Amino acid sequence: MPESCLTFDEPPDSPEEACGVFGVFSLKTDLLTTNAAKLTYFGLYALQHRGQESAGITSFEADGSCHTHKEMGLVSQIFNEQNLNTLPGNIAIGHNRYSTTGSSKIVNAQPVVVPTRLGNLALAHNGNLVNTETLRNELIANGHQLTSSSDSEGIAFAIAEAVNNGENWLDGITTALRRCQGAFSLVIGTADGIVGARDGYGIRPLVIGQTEDGGYVLASETCGLDIIGAQYIRDVNAGELVWIDKSGLTSYQWLVEAIPKLCVFEMIYFARPDSIMHGESLYSYRMRLGKSLARESPVEADLVIGVPDSGIPAAIGYSQVAGIPYAEGLIKNRYVGRTFIQPTQAMRESGIRMKLNPLKDVLAGKRIIVIDDSIVRGTTSRKLVQALRDAGATEVHMRISSPPVTHPCFYGIDTDSQDHLIAATKSVEAIAKIINVDSLAYLSHESMLVETKVNTGNFCSACFSGDYPIPVPDQLKRAKLILEPHF
C-alpha cells in the first residue's frame, strides 16, 4: 500500500516512489504560442505519484538562454501562471523527486543545471547509480565543485566534463553514460535539443510521444503523454539514446550489449494503472495478478476489498475468479497531501483514518479478503487489519499480489536495509500472526512474471529474489544486506 495507511511520523509499508521525468521539444518558437514549460507542468502533474518531495522545470530559448524554477513540495503548490511565464522557450524539461540518493533538501531538487562550453545543460534523472561515490570522487579530483549529495549531479558534471574536453553533446553524453553504473532514465535539455537515455538494462521506464504540431515529448510513463494530448510512439530502449531537435528524432544505441530488465515493481505498483506498458494498461496486468492470486490462494469469505488505489485492480480480478463479491470497504481521502503539521497522539493511534476510512456498514459481520500490492515492513498492514476488525469484520484474510519483498533495491526505489524487510526475517506464518490476519498468502514469483505476457527474463525482480542484474559494490551490499534469513 502506498501512502494510504500512513501516519505522518512513520515510514510507509511499501517501497517509496521512484522519480518522474518529462521533456518537451516544441516546433513553435514565437513567444506568443510557445508553451513548453506549461506542457511540462501538466506532464509533471500527471507523474506526481512518482515523487512528492520536490519538483522543477528548466526551459531553453533559441538564443541559448536558460531558465529554472524548482522548489520543495507538490507540482500544484510550486507552479502557477506567474512563475511559468518566467520559463519561456520551445524546449523544457521537468522532474518530480523522491530522494533515493541524496537527502531531502532543495539543493538536491532537479533539474540539475551546469554550464558547459556549448551552453547550459539541464538534467532530470530517474534511477540510482551504484557507483555514485566513485564517480563523485573522480569529478572532485578533477576540480569540479559538486554542491549536492545526489548521484544526478554527478551524471551532469560527467557530461559537462566530456563536453568541455572538446566533445559534442552526443559524444559527451555517451562518454559520461559509460562512466555510470546502475539505473538511469534521463531527460537532458540543451538549447540545441533534448536527449532521452536509458541504462543498458532499462530498469526505469521512459517513453517517447509526439504532439499534434510535430514536436516530441519524453516522459516516465504514457499517462504523462495523455494529459497533454501527445501520441505515444514507443519506449526508449535499454541502452538507447535519442536526440531530438528541429530536424526530428535520431536514435543511437550507446550500449550495444543492452539486456532489458525493466523493474517489475513498476508494473505491480509504481506506475499509474492507466499507463501503458507492453501494449496494455497496467490496470489489466494488475487484474490478471489478482486472478492468479485467487487461483493460487483461495479462501472462503463474504467480500473482497482492495486497498486504494494500487490494490483495487487485483482485488477485482480476485473477485471475478473466486466468485466472491467485490466491494469498496475502504475510502481514501484523495485530498490529503504531505503535511508538516503533526497529528495529535489520538490521531496517530487511530493508525489509518487520515488517509483511509473503513466503511463499517459494509464490513460489519463479514468475512473479508483484503488485497494489497505488497508488504514491506508490516507496520501499517497491522494497523489496517485492526481497523477492519474494529469496523466489525469477523475474519480478515490478506492476499498480496506480488511475492514477499526479501531484498532491498539499489536501483532507484527507496527500501530499508534487509533486516527491516519483514519477509526477509519472518516466515509467512509469522507475518500473519504479527499483522493479526486469519490467513496470509502471496502471489508466486512465477505467476507474477508469467502474467506480464512477455519474455519473463526481461524484468528485474531483485527485491523478490536477490538476483541483481547490475553488480552492486560490496560496500553497498554490506550496508543493506544481511547474510541469511532469520527463519
N, C-alpha and C positions, 0 to 999 in steps of 0.2 A: 504494500500500500504506500503511495507516495506521501504527501503531507496530510492525507485525510484523517489520520488518527493522532495527530501530534498535539502535545502541549508545547509551549514555546521554549521550554528550558531543557528539552531532551532531544537526542538525535532521532530521526525517523526510522521506521522499521524496514525500509527498502534502501537500496543504494541511492545516493543523491544523483541529481541530474548531470548529464553532460552539458556542453555549451551549445549555443546556436550561432551559426554564421550565415551571412547574407551579403550579396553583392549585386550591383546593377550597372550595366553599361547601356546608356540610352543613346539613341541616334539623334535625339533632339538636343541642340546645343544653345539655342537662344534662351535668354534669361527668363522670358515670359512663360515658356512652356516646359522648361527643364524641371523635373521633379524627382530626380534620382534619390535624394535624401528622404523625400516623403514616401516614396515606394519602399525604401529600406526600412523606414519606421514601421510601415504596415507589415513588412516581412518579419521584422523582429517581434512585432506584436503577436503574429501567428506562431512564432517559435518561443514564446515566453516560457512555456513549460520546460524548456531545456536549461534555463538558468534565470534565477530571480534576484541575483546578488547585485549585478551592475549591468549597464548597457551603454553602448556608444556607437556613434556614426562618424565616419570621415568621408568628406566629399572632395572632388578634384574638379577644377575648372580647366578649360582648354589652354590657358596661359601658364598652367603649372601650379597655380595657387591651391593650397590645401587647407581645409577647414575641419576641425574636430570638435565634437561635443560629447562628453561622456561623464556619467555620474553613477553613484551607488543608488540602487533601487530598481523599481519596475519600469518598463518601457513607457507606460502611460503616465508615470509620475515624473519621468526625466524630460520627455519631449513635449513640445507644444508648437503651435503655429509660429510663434515668435522665434524660438531658437532654431527651428527647422529652416526658417528663412535666412539664417546666418550660415547655411550649408549649401551654397549654390554649386552648380556644375552638373555635368551629364554622367558623372561617374561617382558612385558611392558604395561604401562597404560598411557593414554593421556587425555587432556582436552582442549576444547575451551571455553573461558569465555566471557559472557556478565554479568556485575555486576547487581545483584538484591539486595543481602545483602552484604555490603562491598563496599568501594569506588574503583575508577579506578586507582589502584596503583599496582606496581609489587609485593608488599608484599602479595597481595590478589590473585596473579596468582596461578594456580593449575597445577599439583597435589600438595596437602599438604603432606609433608613428616615429620613423627615424629618417634623418637626412642622408642622401647619397649624392654622388657626383651627377647622377641623372635626374635628380629631383627627389622629393619626398616619397617614401614608401610607407604604406599603411597595411597592417597585417591583423587578421582575425583568425583565431585558432580554436579548433575543437579537437580535443585529444589530450595525450600526455606523453612526454618523452621519458624514456628510461635512462638516458644519458645526460640529463639536464646539468648535473654538477660538472661533469667533464667538459661539456660544451661551454658553460659559463666560465670555467677556469681558463680555457683556451682563449676565449674572447677577452677576458680581463688581462691575461698575459700579453695580448696583442695591443693593449692600450685602450680598449673600449670601456666606457663607464656605464655599466648597467645600473638602472635605478630601481628595479622591481625585483621580486622574488619569483616571477613566473617564467616558465620554460618558453612561453610565446615570445618574450622579449629576446631570448637567446636566438630563436629562429630568425627574427627580424634583423638582428645585428649580424648574424652569419651571412644573410643575404647582402646587407649593406657592405660588409667587408669584401665579399666577392665582387660586387659591382664597383666598389672603389679601387679594386685591384685591376680594373680595366675590362671586366666582363659586361655584356649587355644584360638586360633584365632576365631573359630566359636562361642564359648560361649561368648567370649569378644565382638565380633561384635554384637551378638544378645542382650547382655546386654545393649550396647550403643544405639542400634536402639530403644529399648524400652524407652529410655530417650528422644527420638527425636519426636517432634510433628510438622507435616507439610508434605511437599512434598519432597521426595528424591529418585532419582535413582542414585545408587552408583556403581562405579567400584573401587575395592580396590586391591592393589598389595602388595604381600609379596614375600620373597624368596622361600616360600614353595608352593605358588599357588595364584590364583586370585579369587576374590569374586565379584559377581553381586548381588545387592539387591534393592528392591523397597519398598516404604512405603505401608501401609495397604490399600491405595486407588489406588495405581498405577497411580498417577496423571501424572507423566512424563514417557515417554516410555523407554524401554530397551529391546534389543533383543539378542539372542544367535545364533552364527553361528559356522560352523566347516570348517577348512581348509583341503586341499587335503591330508596333511600328518597326519590328525587326531587330530591336535591341535584345540583349541577353541578360539572364538572371542566374545567379548561383545561390543555392540555399541548402541548408542541412537536410530539409525534408520537403516533400512536394506540397505540404499544406502552406508553406511559405510562398510557393508559386501561385496557388489557388487564390489567395487573398487579394492579389494584385492582377488577377486575370491572365497570368502568364501560362503558356502551354508547356507542359513537361516534354522534354526531348529525350533525355537519357540520364543515367548516372555518370559521374566522373569515375572512371575505372581505377582499380587499385594500381598504384604506380604510375598514374597518368597525370599530366599537367596540361591544362587548357589555357590558351592565351586568347583573350577577346579584345578586339579593338575595332576601329571603324571599318576594317576590311572583313570582319566576321570572326568566326571561331576557328582556331587552329589547334590540333591535338599533338602532343608529344608524349611518348612513353619514356619518362625519365628513368624508370627502373624496369628493365625488360623481364627480369625474373620475378615478376609480381605473382603473389599467391593470394587470391581473395579469401578474406577471413572476417567478414562483417560481424560485429558484436551481436550475438543473438538476443541479448537483453534489449537492444534497440527495438526488436520486433515484439518482444514479450511485454515491454513496459515503457521504455523511454519515449519512443516516437509517438506522435498523436495517432489515434486509431483511424483517422481519415487520411493519413499519409499513405502513399503507395510505395510498396517495395516488392520486387519480383513480380510485378504485373497485377497486384491486387492490393486492396486496402488491408491495413493491419487489423482492422475490425474483423475481417473474415478469417485471418490467421488465428487471432485470439479466440474466436468462436470454435475453431477446429481443436485448439488446445483443450477447451472445455469439454468438447465431445470425447476426445481421447481420455481425458481425466475421468469422465463418467464411466467409460468402458473399463478402465483400469481399476477404479476405486469406487464401486457403487456402495450406497448405504441407504437404508430406509429412512425417509423423512417426509415432512409435510410441505416444506418450502425450500426453494433455492434462492439465495440472495447473493449479490456481488458487492464487493467493497468499491465504492465510487472512487475514481472513474475507471481505473485500469482493470478491475476485476469483473466489470459488468459483461463485456462480450463473452468471456469464458463462462460466466455464470449462465448466460442464455444458452450457450452451446451445451453445457452440462444438463440443464433443464430439458432440452429437446431430446437428448439421448436417454436420460433417466426416466422421462415421463413424469417428472415431479414439477408442479407449477413454479414458475419464476415470479418473484415479487420484489418490489423495492422495499427493503426493510431498513435501509439507512439513507438518510437525506443529508446531502452535502451542502454546506454553506459555501457557495461558489464566490462569494464576495469577500471572504477572509483572505487577505494577503499577509505578507510578513509584517510583523509589528514589533516595535521596540517597547511597547507598553506591556509590562509583565502581568499575567493574570493573577487573580487572588489565589490563596492557598486552596480554597474550596474549589475553585475552577480547575486548578491543577489536579486535584484529587479526583475530579469527575472524569478526567482522563481524555475524553474524545469529543465532548459536546461543543467545543468551539468550532470544530470543522465537520463533525458528523453527529447526527442525532438519530437514535433508533426510533422506529415507529412502533409504539407499544401495542396499538390495536391490531397491527399486522402480525407481530411476533408472539404475543401472549398465547400460551398454551400450545405452541407449535414446536415441532422438531425441525431444526434449521440446519441446512447445509450452507456455509458461507464460503464463497470463492474469493481468493486473493491471488495476486501475481507472484508474491514471494514473501518469505520471512527471512529477515537478516539477523536481527538481534533478539526478537521475541518480545521486547518490552511493550510495544504498543499493541501487538496482537493480543497479549494477555488482557490489556485494558479494554480492547474491543470486545473480546469474548465476555468479560464481566459485564459490560454494558448491555450486551444481548441477553444475558441471563437476568440482569436487573429489569429488563423490559418484558420479562415473562417467558422467554424461550425455555422449553423444558429440556431440550437437548441441543447441543451445538457441535456440529461436525465441521471441521475445517478441511478444505481441499485447496491445494496450491497448484496453479497452472504452470509451474516450472519445477525443475529438480531442486534439491537442497543447495543453498549457497554455502559452499565449503571453503572457498579460496578468495582472497582479495583481488581486486582489479588493479593493474598497473598502467592501464591504457586510457584513462580519462573518465572513469567512474569513481566517485569518492566512497570507497568502502573502508571499514575498520580493518585493523590488523586481524589476522586469522583467529586469534584467541577470543575475539569479541563476536565472531560469527557463530551463532548458536548451533548450527548444523555441523560445524567443524569439531565441536566438543561434546555434542549430545546426540543420542540416538533419536529416531523419530518418536519412539515411545516416551522417551524422557521429555522431549519437547512438548508432546501432547499434555503431559502432566503439568509442565511449567506454565503453559498458556491456558490450562484448565478446559480443554475440549474433551468431548466424549470420544472422538476419534480424529486422527490426522493422517492425511496422505498427500504425497507429492506426485506430480507427473513424472514419468520416467524420462531420462535423458534421451533415449532413443526416440520416443514419441515426439518430444519437443522438436527434434531435428527433422524427423520424417514428415511432420505436418507443415514444414516450410515448402514442400513440394518442389524443391530444387536440390542440387547436389549437397548432401549433408556435410560434406567436407569443406564447404565454403563459408564456415562460420567459426568465430572464436567463441568457445563456451568454457573458457578457463575458470570462470567463477564457480562453475559446477564440477569441473573435472580436474583442475590444476594443470591442464595441458596448455602452457603459454606458448603461442605461436612465435612471438618475438622474444628472444632471450632477455631475461631480466638479470641485471648485475647482482652479484652475491650480496653486496651491501644493502640493496633494496630488499632482497629476499629476506635477509636476516632481520630487517626492521619490521616486516609484516607477516612472515610465515612462522608457523610452529612445525616441529619435526613430525609429530604423529598425532592422529586424533586421540582424544581423551576418553574414548568409549570403546 
